[in-house]
Amino acid sequence: MSPAPDSAQREAARTLEITKRMREVEESILARAPEHDLEPSIDRIQAVMELAGDPQHTFPVIHLTGTNGKTTTARVIETVLDEMGLKTGRFTSPHLHSMLERIVIGGRPITAERFLAAYDDVAPLIGVVDARFTAEGGPRMTYFEVLVAVAYAAFADAPVDVAVVEVGMGGAWDATNVADGSVAVITPIALDHRHFLGDTETDIALEKSGIIKADGIAVSAVQNDPAVTAILDERAEEVGAQIAHEGEQFGIESADVAVGGQALTIRGLAATYPDLFVPLHGAHMAQNVTLAVAAVEAFVGGGEQALDVDVLRAGLARVTSPGRLEVVRRSPTVLVDAAHNPAGGLALRDALNEAFTFTKLVGVIAILKDKDATEMLEILEPVLDEVVISRTTSPRAMRPHDLGEIARGVFGDARVTVVEDLPDALDRAAALADEGGVGGGVLATGSVITAAEVRMLLGVTDA
């Protein structure tokens, strides 16, 4: 007669079963239409939420849109609220390494067990909605829509005191917009996803302004185009929301480079906060932090109550933003950054000039084929001594030969090396950086996938 399994064996078997089931669910979700291939509508997610009893209305939401800086701003908001003692949920996209990173509860990525529980709650409802819409000739729920449904179910089940939710794309028709944010956060708006959002910043602003809701408070970063600001103001007036703008009601008083980050003084909606340290580099990160502080003030006191500066300092000091101008190795220094559009490239270039001094900086560049590779390379050319062109494992990746031809037109033949496989490209870039002597560095950028795959190659997988 075999002995009964002990608790360790039972736990190991349970863990194995959860891992197996999680893999099956991930494959099922991934089989749906991906994030870059969607039909703009909230009808499907709205139908699922209604069948589920509208869990997204059981907790307050801070909702973020914009073109760049959303994830970092969301992480800053979440960390400060957590430091204040609130149980937070956070939904961001895309992920670096695991689907579970997108749904964060209490500052930690959701466990596979909790993800599966939330998925099991909504999966039958998704099946009903899939059948209804496909019978009418429409599409099934998309990959992103399913994850939104899981996130909102998980947040309601936790339950969270507040959810910090980043749109996937756009605003009005983004799946996350079935929730009504009491605070809307708008990061800088620039051109990206033109085939879905429009060809001008004002077109994009019209779509993104849809997250500003009745009786809410909106906080907006400085926008490049005054017409964008006007659109946001018009939306706020239309729905009866308050709106505050960086540079008017709040802003950066001072920002100085510090060891490992920067020291800030921020004028918030309700008070000025001096001597803040944040372990993030670049003026764009200072802007993200400033926007986050205003959002927290808007949420906890309607913008009229000062935050406890010691709590704010403690929260900001432990902020992280993986894949965003992140140092992932030393000797030579290797930086990864998820910049994937011209606005992101400009912010990256300025941050490199501001916060880093390299004797030689070599870029490892891998860009998706639907992005503006020429403009990205032109923006980064002044700060990169050489580039090694490669590709990620994404099926959307631009072929190294094609990207290399574009790079030669920008950098010249002598400064461009093409290496097909990313691991070999990273090794080649490190060798080139070492030729510059002490103080050489490598920058891997071009997409979120580039940042993620280089992190993994160097053994960094936390996010």
C-alpha positions in Angstrom: 0.0 0.0 0.0 1.5 3.4 -1.0 2.0 6.0 1.7 -0.3 9.0 1.6 1.3 12.0 -0.1 2.6 14.6 2.4 1.7 18.3 2.3 4.7 19.2 0.3 3.9 16.7 -2.4 0.3 17.8 -2.4 1.3 21.5 -2.8 3.8 20.6 -5.6 1.0 18.7 -7.4 -1.4 21.7 -6.9 1.2 24.1 -8.2 1.9 21.9 -11.3 -1.9 21.8 -12.0 -2.2 25.6 -11.7 0.8 26.1 -14.0 -0.7 23.7 -16.6 -4.1 25.3 -16.5 -2.6 28.8 -16.7 -0.7 27.8 -19.8 -3.9 26.5 -21.4 -5.8 29.7 -20.5 -3.0 31.9 -21.9 -3.0 30.0 -25.1 -6.8 30.4 -25.4 -6.6 34.1 -24.8 -3.7 34.6 -27.2 -5.7 32.8 -29.9 -8.0 35.9 -30.0 -7.5 39.0 -32.1 -4.3 40.7 -30.8 -4.1 44.3 -29.4 -2.8 45.7 -32.7 -5.7 44.2 -34.7 -9.0 45.3 -33.3 -12.4 46.6 -34.2 -13.0 49.9 -32.2 -16.0 49.3 -30.0 -16.9 48.9 -26.3 -20.1 46.9 -27.1 -18.6 43.5 -26.5 -16.9 44.3 -23.2 -20.0 46.3 -22.1 -22.1 43.2 -22.7 -19.8 41.0 -20.6 -19.7 43.5 -17.8 -23.5 43.8 -17.7 -23.8 40.0 -17.5 -21.2 40.0 -14.7 -23.1 42.6 -12.7 -20.8 45.5 -13.6 -17.9 44.8 -11.3 -16.1 47.8 -12.6 -18.6 50.0 -10.8 -17.7 48.5 -7.3 -14.5 50.5 -6.8 -13.3 54.0 -7.8 -11.0 54.3 -10.8 -8.2 56.6 -11.8 -8.1 56.3 -15.6 -5.1 57.1 -17.7 -4.7 57.9 -21.4 -2.2 59.7 -23.6 0.5 58.5 -26.0 3.6 58.0 -23.8 4.3 57.8 -20.1 1.0 56.1 -19.1 2.5 53.0 -17.5 5.1 54.9 -15.5 2.5 57.5 -14.3 0.2 54.7 -13.3 3.0 53.0 -11.3 3.8 56.2 -9.5 0.1 56.8 -8.6 -0.2 53.2 -7.4 2.9 53.3 -5.3 1.9 56.6 -3.6 -1.6 55.4 -2.8 -0.2 52.1 -1.5 2.1 54.1 0.8 -1.0 56.0 2.0 -2.4 52.6 3.1 -4.9 52.0 0.3 -5.3 48.6 -1.3 -4.6 49.3 -4.9 -5.3 47.5 -8.2 -3.4 48.4 -11.3 -4.1 47.5 -14.9 -1.4 48.4 -17.5 -0.3 47.2 -20.9 1.6 45.8 -22.7 3.5 43.5 -20.4 7.2 42.8 -20.5 7.4 39.1 -19.6 4.1 37.7 -18.3 0.4 38.3 -18.9 0.1 38.4 -15.1 2.1 41.6 -14.9 -0.9 43.5 -16.3 -3.1 43.0 -13.3 -1.5 44.1 -10.0 -3.2 43.9 -6.6 -1.6 45.4 -3.5 1.5 46.2 -5.4 2.1 42.6 -6.6 1.3 41.0 -9.9 -1.8 38.8 -9.6 -1.0 35.2 -8.9 -1.9 32.5 -11.4 -4.5 31.1 -9.0 -6.3 34.4 -8.6 -6.1 35.1 -12.3 -7.7 31.7 -13.0 -10.4 32.3 -10.5 -11.3 35.7 -12.1 -11.1 34.1 -15.6 -13.5 31.3 -14.5 -16.0 33.9 -13.3 -16.1 35.7 -16.7 -15.3 32.9 -19.2 -18.9 31.6 -19.5 -20.1 35.2 -20.0 -17.5 35.8 -22.7 -18.7 32.7 -24.4 -22.3 34.0 -24.4 -21.1 37.4 -25.8 -18.9 35.7 -28.4 -21.9 33.6 -29.6 -24.1 36.7 -29.8 -21.8 38.9 -31.8 -20.5 36.2 -34.2 -24.1 35.2 -34.9 -24.6 38.8 -36.0 -21.5 38.7 -38.2 -19.2 40.5 -35.8 -16.0 39.5 -34.1 -15.3 37.6 -30.9 -14.0 39.3 -27.8 -10.4 40.4 -28.4 -7.3 39.4 -26.4 -7.3 42.8 -24.7 -11.0 42.8 -23.9 -10.8 39.5 -22.2 -7.9 40.7 -20.0 -10.0 43.9 -19.1 -12.9 41.6 -18.0 -10.5 39.5 -15.9 -8.9 42.5 -14.3 -12.2 44.2 -13.3 -13.5 40.9 -11.9 -10.3 40.4 -9.9 -10.3 44.0 -8.6 -13.9 43.6 -7.4 -13.2 40.2 -5.8 -10.1 41.5 -3.9 -11.7 44.0 -3.2 -9.5 47.0 -4.0 -9.9 50.5 -2.6 -9.0 52.1 -5.9 -8.0 50.8 -9.4 -5.4 52.6 -11.5 -6.3 51.7 -15.0 -4.3 52.5 -18.2 -6.1 52.4 -21.5 -4.9 50.0 -24.1 -5.4 52.4 -27.0 -7.4 55.5 -27.4 -10.0 56.4 -24.9 -13.7 56.6 -25.7 -13.9 53.2 -27.4 -11.1 51.6 -25.4 -12.3 48.5 -23.5 -11.2 49.9 -20.1 -13.7 52.8 -20.6 -16.6 50.7 -19.4 -15.4 52.0 -16.0 -16.1 55.6 -15.0 -12.9 57.2 -13.7 -13.4 59.7 -10.9 -10.0 61.0 -12.0 -8.9 61.1 -15.6 -5.2 61.5 -16.3 -4.0 62.6 -19.8 -0.3 62.2 -20.5 1.2 64.1 -23.5 -0.7 63.3 -26.7 1.4 62.7 -29.9 1.0 60.7 -33.1 0.8 56.9 -32.8 -1.6 54.2 -33.9 -2.8 56.5 -36.7 -4.8 53.8 -38.4 -7.1 53.6 -35.4 -6.8 57.0 -33.8 -6.4 59.5 -36.7 -3.7 61.3 -38.5 -3.5 64.5 -36.3 -3.0 65.1 -32.7 -6.4 66.8 -32.5 -8.1 63.6 -34.0 -6.3 61.6 -31.3 -7.2 64.0 -28.6 -10.9 63.7 -29.5 -10.8 60.0 -29.0 -8.7 60.1 -25.8 -10.8 62.8 -24.2 -13.5 60.2 -23.9 -12.2 59.0 -20.5 -13.1 62.4 -18.9 -16.4 61.7 -17.1 -19.2 63.6 -15.6 -18.5 65.2 -12.2 -14.9 63.9 -12.3 -11.6 65.6 -12.2 -9.1 65.6 -15.1 -5.4 66.4 -14.9 -3.4 66.9 -18.1 0.2 67.1 -18.9 1.5 70.0 -21.0 0.3 69.3 -24.6 2.4 70.2 -27.6 -0.6 71.6 -29.6 -2.9 74.2 -28.0 -5.7 72.7 -30.0 -5.3 69.5 -28.0 -5.7 71.4 -24.7 -8.8 73.1 -26.1 -10.3 69.8 -26.9 -9.7 68.5 -23.4 -11.2 71.7 -22.0 -14.3 71.3 -24.2 -14.8 67.8 -23.2 -14.5 68.7 -19.5 -17.1 71.5 -19.9 -19.4 69.3 -21.9 -19.6 66.6 -19.2 -19.3 68.9 -16.2 -15.8 67.8 -15.0 -13.1 69.9 -13.5 -9.7 70.0 -15.4 -6.3 71.1 -14.3 -3.3 71.6 -16.6 0.4 71.2 -15.9 2.1 74.6 -16.1 -1.1 76.3 -14.8 -2.6 74.6 -11.7 0.4 72.4 -11.0 3.9 71.8 -12.3 7.6 71.1 -11.7 9.3 73.8 -9.6 12.7 72.3 -9.9 14.4 69.1 -11.1 18.1 68.2 -10.5 20.0 65.1 -11.5 20.8 63.0 -8.4 22.7 59.7 -7.9 20.3 57.0 -9.2 17.6 59.4 -10.2 16.6 63.0 -9.7 15.5 65.4 -7.0 12.3 67.3 -7.5 10.2 70.1 -6.1 6.6 69.8 -7.3 3.9 72.3 -7.1 0.7 70.2 -6.7 -2.9 71.2 -6.8 -3.0 71.8 -3.1 0.6 72.3 -1.9 4.2 72.5 -2.9 6.3 69.4 -2.1 10.1 70.0 -1.8 13.0 67.5 -1.6 11.4 64.6 -3.4 13.7 61.9 -4.7 12.6 59.6 -7.4 14.8 56.8 -8.9 13.8 57.6 -12.5 15.8 59.5 -15.1 14.9 62.3 -17.5 12.6 65.3 -17.8 9.8 63.1 -19.1 9.9 61.1 -15.9 9.8 64.2 -13.8 6.7 65.2 -15.8 5.2 61.7 -15.2 5.8 62.0 -11.5 4.3 65.6 -11.4 1.2 64.4 -13.2 0.9 61.4 -10.8 1.1 63.7 -7.7 -1.7 65.9 -9.1 -3.8 62.8 -9.8 -3.3 61.5 -6.3 -4.3 64.9 -4.9 -7.4 64.9 -7.1 -8.4 61.5 -5.9 -7.9 61.7 -2.2 -9.0 65.3 -1.6 -10.5 66.7 -4.7 -7.3 68.7 -5.4 -7.9 70.8 -2.2 -6.1 68.7 0.4 -2.3 68.6 0.7 -0.6 65.2 0.8 1.6 64.2 3.8 5.0 65.1 2.3 6.8 62.3 4.3 4.4 59.7 2.9 4.8 61.1 -0.6 8.6 61.0 -0.2 8.5 57.4 0.9 6.3 56.4 -1.9 8.3 58.1 -4.6 11.6 56.7 -3.3 10.4 53.2 -4.1 8.9 53.7 -7.5 10.1 51.5 -10.3 9.4 51.5 -14.0 10.9 48.4 -15.6 11.9 48.8 -19.3 11.9 52.6 -19.1 15.5 53.9 -19.3 16.4 51.0 -17.0 19.9 50.0 -16.2 20.0 46.2 -16.4 23.7 45.5 -16.4 27.1 47.1 -15.6 30.5 46.8 -17.3 29.5 47.8 -19.8 26.3 49.6 -18.7 23.3 48.2 -20.6 20.2 50.3 -20.7 16.8 49.2 -22.0 14.0 51.6 -23.1 10.6 50.8 -24.5 10.5 53.9 -26.8 8.6 52.9 -30.0 7.4 56.1 -31.5 9.0 59.5 -32.3 7.7 61.2 -29.1 9.2 58.4 -27.0 12.4 58.7 -29.0 12.7 62.4 -28.3 12.1 61.9 -24.5 14.7 59.1 -24.5 17.3 61.2 -26.3 16.8 64.1 -24.0 17.1 61.9 -20.9 20.3 60.3 -22.2 21.8 63.8 -22.6 20.6 64.9 -19.2 21.4 61.9 -17.0 24.2 59.8 -18.6 27.7 60.4 -19.8 29.2 57.6 -21.9 32.6 57.6 -23.7 30.8 55.5 -26.4 27.2 54.6 -26.6 26.1 51.7 -29.0 22.5 51.2 -29.8 20.8 47.8 -30.3 17.8 48.7 -32.4 14.9 46.4 -33.2 11.7 48.0 -34.4 8.3 46.7 -35.4 7.4 47.1 -39.1 4.3 49.2 -38.5 6.4 52.0 -36.8 8.2 55.0 -38.2 11.7 53.6 -38.2 13.3 56.4 -40.2 12.2 59.1 -37.8 13.1 57.0 -34.7 16.6 56.5 -36.0 17.0 60.2 -37.0 16.0 61.2 -33.5 18.5 58.9 -31.8 21.4 59.4 -34.3 23.0 62.3 -32.3 23.3 60.3 -29.1 24.5 56.9 -30.6 28.0 56.4 -31.8 27.2 53.2 -33.5 24.1 51.0 -34.0 23.7 47.2 -34.2 20.5 46.4 -36.1 18.6 43.3 -35.2 15.1 41.9 -34.6 13.0 40.5 -31.8 11.1 37.2 -31.9 7.8 39.1 -32.7 6.2 38.2 -36.0 5.7 42.0 -36.4 9.4 42.7 -36.2 11.0 44.6 -39.2 13.5 42.4 -41.0 17.1 43.4 -40.0 18.2 43.7 -43.6 15.4 46.3 -44.3 16.0 48.2 -41.0 19.7 48.1 -41.7 19.2 49.8 -45.0 17.2 52.6 -43.3 19.9 52.9 -40.6 22.7 53.2 -43.2 20.8 56.1 -44.7 20.8 57.9 -41.3 24.1 56.8 -39.7 26.3 56.0 -42.7 27.7 52.6 -43.5 30.6 52.8 -41.0 28.3 53.2 -38.0 25.9 50.4 -38.8 26.2 46.6 -38.1 23.4 44.2 -38.9 23.1 41.1 -36.8 20.2 38.8 -37.3 19.7 37.3 -33.9 19.2 39.6 -30.8 21.5 37.6 -28.4 24.4 37.9 -30.9 23.5 41.6 -31.5 23.7 42.3 -27.8 27.1 40.6 -27.6 28.4 42.6 -30.6 27.1 45.9 -29.1 28.8 45.2 -25.8 32.1 44.5 -27.6 31.8 47.7 -29.6 31.1 49.6 -26.4 34.1 48.1 -24.7 36.3 49.5 -27.6 35.5 52.9 -26.2 37.2 52.0 -23.0 35.9 52.6 -19.5 32.6 54.4 -19.6 31.1 52.7 -22.7 27.5 51.7 -22.8 24.7 49.9 -24.7 21.2 51.1 -25.3 18.6 48.6 -26.4 15.4 50.2 -27.7 12.8 50.3 -30.5 9.9 48.6 -28.9 8.5 47.2 -25.6 9.4 43.7 -26.9 13.1 44.8 -27.5 13.3 46.0 -23.9 11.7 42.8 -22.6 13.8 40.4 -24.6 17.1 42.1 -23.7 16.1 42.1 -20.0 15.5 38.3 -20.3 18.8 37.7 -22.0 20.5 39.4 -19.1 18.6 37.5 -16.5 16.2 40.3 -15.4 12.6 39.1 -15.3 11.0 41.1 -12.5 8.4 43.6 -13.5 
